[in-house]
Amino acid sequence: MEGFIHTGLPGRVVYGPGTIGSLGDEIGRIGATRALICSTPGRRGAAEALAAQFPGRIRAVCAEARTHVPADVVAVGRAAAQQAEADSLVAYGGGSAIGLAKMIARTAEVPIVAVPTTFSGSESTDMEGMLEDGVKRLHQSERMLPTTIIYDPELVRALPPAVAIASGFNAIAHAVEAFYSPGANPFASLLAEEGLRTMAQALERLAAEPRDLDGWGLGLRAAWLCGQPIVSAGIALHHKAAHVVGGSWGLPHAETHTALLPHSIAYNVAAAPAAMVRIGRALGAAGPDAASAMYDLMRRVEAPLALRDLGFPEAGIEEAVAMILAAPCANPRPLSAAPLRVMLTNAWRGAAPA
């Protein structure tokens, strides 16, 4: 009999259309009156409009978040929080905005209210990768876990379908690795399987009908389910490879996760057969061919398949392999150069997993 450790983290979830209207009350509920909104430059206007709705709760806006959470941007965010004397943070946006808030909270020790506008699932975790000196490094702390999450389907409905679909696969990557990461446990696997099943359904619905509000809501619920398991289970090769390739070559975060996903699954097929059955089952596939089931789902919803289409050069494959091996992570199948090379080559081509 194998033992396990499960860490359950606190958090309040407010879900439903129009729930953004409760933001002021939720900030007040944690005893805060001077929140700083963290967002991206593209959402500056929306963030400022949101701040204007709650003048007694929100003091300032920092709309500087960027993909991969660069350290210099975090420094700007920390300075903005200090200048505003912020006693809380509102993460308004996708993974970049949430990541900036997390990295500020890591040292400022103030609570976060997350208002996700994508399906990344980052709002459900206590970890974040930050780009430091050209290398993306993972940080983890309970201070980085949002205290409250507001899921409003009306906020995500304006997303371009391609962006929504890529962010959905980013969330799916969290669920997939929870099945076979070092801390895998029964509770994490239950959440992961339900999250994976629900997100697959949501993405197929949205690919067919992008105006379906219920589909957007289903995606948000799935993102919440997908994000939680890795807090307890941890991460493995997929996240390591995504951080190396995406962070070091400046590729879009969610799309990088997407293109790598079926190939990182294929890498571990023989080493984690029980996990593969559950992944395949969640995707509606018979048998253990989880990698092909994932690839087929990606093709059906027209997700990005190839790293080369994202700007990753073929010449970068060898360097990426070396970087992964230089700081190896725990993984069901030991890491070695030849199979990593196959994994990255297939992901670069957008080929079927092998």
ZAMARGU-4260 file (C-alpha; in steps of 0.2 Angstrom, whole numbers, plus 5000, padded with zeros to 4 digits):
<rodrens>
0) 5000/5000/5000 | 5007/5017/4995 | 5005/5032/5006 | 5002/5050/5001 | 5001/5068/5007
5) 4987/5080/5001 | 4988/5098/5005 | 4971/5107/5004 | 4973/5126/5003 | 4959/5138/5008
10) 4950/5149/4996 | 4933/5157/4992 | 4925/5155/4975 | 4911/5166/4969 | 4903/5160/4952
15) 4890/5166/4940 | 4885/5179/4927 | 4886/5197/4934 | 4897/5192/4949 | 4910/5205/4945
20) 4897/5217/4953 | 4902/5209/4970 | 4920/5214/4969 | 4919/5228/4981 | 4910/5217/4994
25) 4923/5203/4992 | 4937/5216/4994 | 4928/5222/5010 | 4925/5204/5016 | 4944/5202/5018
30) 4945/5218/5027 | 4954/5228/5013 | 4951/5246/5008 | 4966/5250/4997 | 4967/5237/4983
35) 4979/5238/4968 | 4972/5231/4952 | 4985/5221/4942 | 4981/5219/4923 | 4989/5220/4906
40) 4992/5235/4895 | 4978/5229/4884 | 4966/5229/4898 | 4971/5246/4906 | 4955/5254/4901
45) 4944/5240/4908 | 4954/5240/4924 | 4952/5258/4926 | 4934/5257/4923 | 4933/5243/4936
50) 4942/5254/4949 | 4930/5268/4946 | 4916/5257/4951 | 4923/5254/4968 | 4932/5270/4973
55) 4931/5265/4992 | 4939/5249/4989 | 4952/5251/4974 | 4965/5264/4975 | 4976/5261/4960
60) 4979/5251/4944 | 4995/5243/4938 | 4992/5238/4920 | 5010/5232/4916 | 5008/5213/4917
65) 5017/5203/4903 | 5018/5185/4898 | 5030/5174/4908 | 5030/5187/4922 | 5047/5196/4919
70) 5056/5201/4935 | 5057/5219/4930 | 5039/5220/4928 | 5037/5212/4945 | 5048/5226/4952
75) 5037/5239/4944 | 5022/5230/4952 | 5029/5230/4969 | 5033/5248/4968 | 5015/5252/4963
80) 5009/5242/4977 | 5020/5252/4989 | 5016/5269/4982 | 4997/5265/4984 | 5000/5258/5001
85) 4990/5243/4995 | 4982/5231/5007 | 4976/5219/4994 | 4978/5215/4976 | 4965/5212/4962
90) 4971/5201/4948 | 4960/5206/4933 | 4965/5196/4917 | 4973/5180/4912 | 4988/5171/4918
95) 5000/5186/4916 | 4989/5197/4927 | 4987/5184/4940 | 5005/5179/4939 | 5010/5198/4943
100) 4998/5198/4957 | 5005/5182/4964 | 5023/5188/4963 | 5019/5204/4972 | 5010/5195/4985
105) 5024/5183/4988 | 5034/5197/4996 | 5021/5210/5001 | 5011/5197/5010 | 4994/5205/5005
110) 4978/5195/5000 | 4973/5193/4982 | 4956/5193/4974 | 4957/5185/4957 | 4945/5190/4943
115) 4950/5178/4929 | 4946/5182/4911 | 4954/5167/4903 | 4954/5148/4907 | 4972/5147/4912
120) 4968/5140/4930 | 4982/5150/4937 | 4970/5158/4950 | 4968/5141/4958 | 4987/5138/4962
125) 5000/5144/4974 | 5014/5144/4961 | 5021/5155/4947 | 5035/5155/4935 | 5045/5171/4934
130) 5057/5176/4920 | 5074/5180/4928 | 5089/5183/4918 | 5082/5175/4903 | 5077/5159/4913
135) 5059/5155/4919 | 5060/5150/4937 | 5046/5142/4948 | 5041/5150/4964 | 5028/5143/4976
140) 5021/5150/4992 | 5004/5150/5001 | 5005/5169/5001 | 5003/5167/4982 | 4986/5158/4982
145) 4971/5170/4979 | 4960/5172/4994 | 4945/5174/4983 | 4941/5170/4965 | 4927/5178/4956
150) 4922/5168/4940 | 4910/5179/4929 | 4906/5170/4912 | 4901/5187/4905 | 4919/5193/4907
155) 4927/5179/4897 | 4914/5179/4883 | 4923/5193/4873 | 4938/5182/4872 | 4943/5177/4854
160) 4940/5159/4852 | 4958/5155/4848 | 4964/5163/4864 | 4951/5154/4875 | 4955/5137/4867
165) 4974/5139/4870 | 4970/5145/4888 | 4959/5130/4891 | 4973/5118/4886 | 4985/5127/4898
170) 4972/5122/4912 | 4971/5105/4905 | 4990/5103/4907 | 4988/5106/4925 | 4976/5092/4927
175) 4986/5080/4916 | 5002/5081/4926 | 4992/5079/4943 | 4989/5061/4938 | 5008/5056/4938
180) 5017/5070/4947 | 5027/5066/4962 | 5013/5070/4974 | 4999/5062/4965 | 4985/5057/4977
185) 4967/5051/4976 | 4959/5068/4979 | 4970/5077/4966 | 4967/5064/4953 | 4948/5065/4956
190) 4948/5084/4953 | 4960/5082/4938 | 4949/5069/4929 | 4933/5079/4932 | 4942/5095/4927
195) 4949/5087/4911 | 4933/5080/4906 | 4923/5096/4909 | 4936/5107/4900 | 4936/5095/4885
200) 4917/5097/4884 | 4918/5116/4886 | 4931/5118/4872 | 4921/5108/4860 | 4905/5118/4864
205) 4914/5135/4861 | 4922/5129/4845 | 4905/5125/4839 | 4896/5140/4846 | 4907/5154/4853
210) 4892/5164/4859 | 4886/5151/4871 | 4887/5159/4888 | 4884/5142/4896 | 4899/5135/4887
215) 4910/5150/4894 | 4904/5146/4911 | 4908/5128/4909 | 4925/5133/4904 | 4928/5143/4920
220) 4922/5129/4931 | 4934/5117/4922 | 4948/5129/4924 | 4945/5130/4943 | 4945/5111/4944
225) 4960/5109/4933 | 4971/5121/4943 | 4968/5114/4960 | 4976/5097/4958 | 4994/5103/4955
230) 4995/5112/4971 | 4995/5095/4980 | 5002/5084/4967 | 5016/5095/4960 | 5022/5096/4942
235) 5033/5086/4930 | 5041/5086/4913 | 5027/5095/4904 | 5028/5111/4914 | 5047/5110/4915
240) 5048/5110/4896 | 5035/5123/4894 | 5044/5135/4905 | 5061/5132/4896 | 5054/5133/4878
245) 5041/5147/4882 | 5052/5157/4894 | 5069/5156/4885 | 5062/5159/4868 | 5048/5172/4872
250) 5034/5161/4865 | 5016/5164/4870 | 5013/5155/4886 | 4996/5146/4884 | 5000/5141/4866
255) 5017/5134/4871 | 5008/5123/4884 | 4996/5117/4870 | 5008/5112/4857 | 5019/5103/4869
260) 5005/5094/4878 | 5002/5078/4868 | 5020/5075/4866 | 5024/5077/4885 | 5010/5064/4888
265) 5018/5052/4875 | 5034/5054/4884 | 5027/5046/4900 | 5015/5033/4892 | 5024/5018/4897
270) 5029/5024/4914 | 5012/5029/4920 | 4999/5017/4912 | 4985/5019/4925 | 4986/5038/4923
275) 4985/5036/4904 | 4969/5026/4906 | 4961/5040/4916 | 4967/5054/4905 | 4960/5044/4890
280) 4943/5041/4899 | 4941/5059/4903 | 4943/5063/4884 | 4931/5050/4879 | 4944/5038/4872
285) 4944/5019/4874 | 4960/5012/4880 | 4976/5020/4886 | 4981/5030/4871 | 4980/5047/4880
290) 4992/5056/4869 | 4982/5053/4853 | 4966/5057/4862 | 4973/5074/4867 | 4980/5077/4849
295) 4963/5073/4842 | 4954/5085/4853 | 4967/5098/4849 | 4963/5096/4830 | 4944/5096/4832
300) 4945/5113/4841 | 4958/5120/4830 | 4971/5122/4844 | 4989/5127/4840 | 4999/5111/4836
305) 5016/5116/4831 | 5030/5126/4841 | 5037/5132/4824 | 5021/5142/4821 | 5024/5150/4838
310) 5042/5156/4833 | 5052/5142/4841 | 5067/5138/4829 | 5071/5120/4825 | 5089/5125/4830
315) 5083/5128/4847 | 5078/5110/4850 | 5096/5104/4856 | 5098/5119/4867 | 5081/5116/4875
320) 5085/5098/4878 | 5101/5103/4887 | 5092/5116/4898 | 5079/5103/4903 | 5093/5091/4908
325) 5103/5104/4917 | 5089/5106/4930 | 5079/5090/4929 | 5062/5088/4937 | 5054/5073/4945
330) 5045/5063/4931 | 5038/5045/4930 | 5050/5042/4916 | 5068/5047/4919 | 5074/5062/4908
335) 5086/5058/4894 | 5092/5067/4879 | 5086/5056/4865 | 5067/5054/4869 | 5067/5073/4874
340) 5073/5077/4857 | 5059/5066/4849 | 5047/5075/4860 | 5052/5092/4855 | 5055/5088/4837
345) 5037/5082/4836 | 5030/5097/4845 | 5040/5108/4834 | 5032/5100/4818 | 5015/5098/4825
350) 5016/5080/4821 | 5005/5066/4829 | 5013/5061/4846 | 5024/5046/4845
</rodrens>
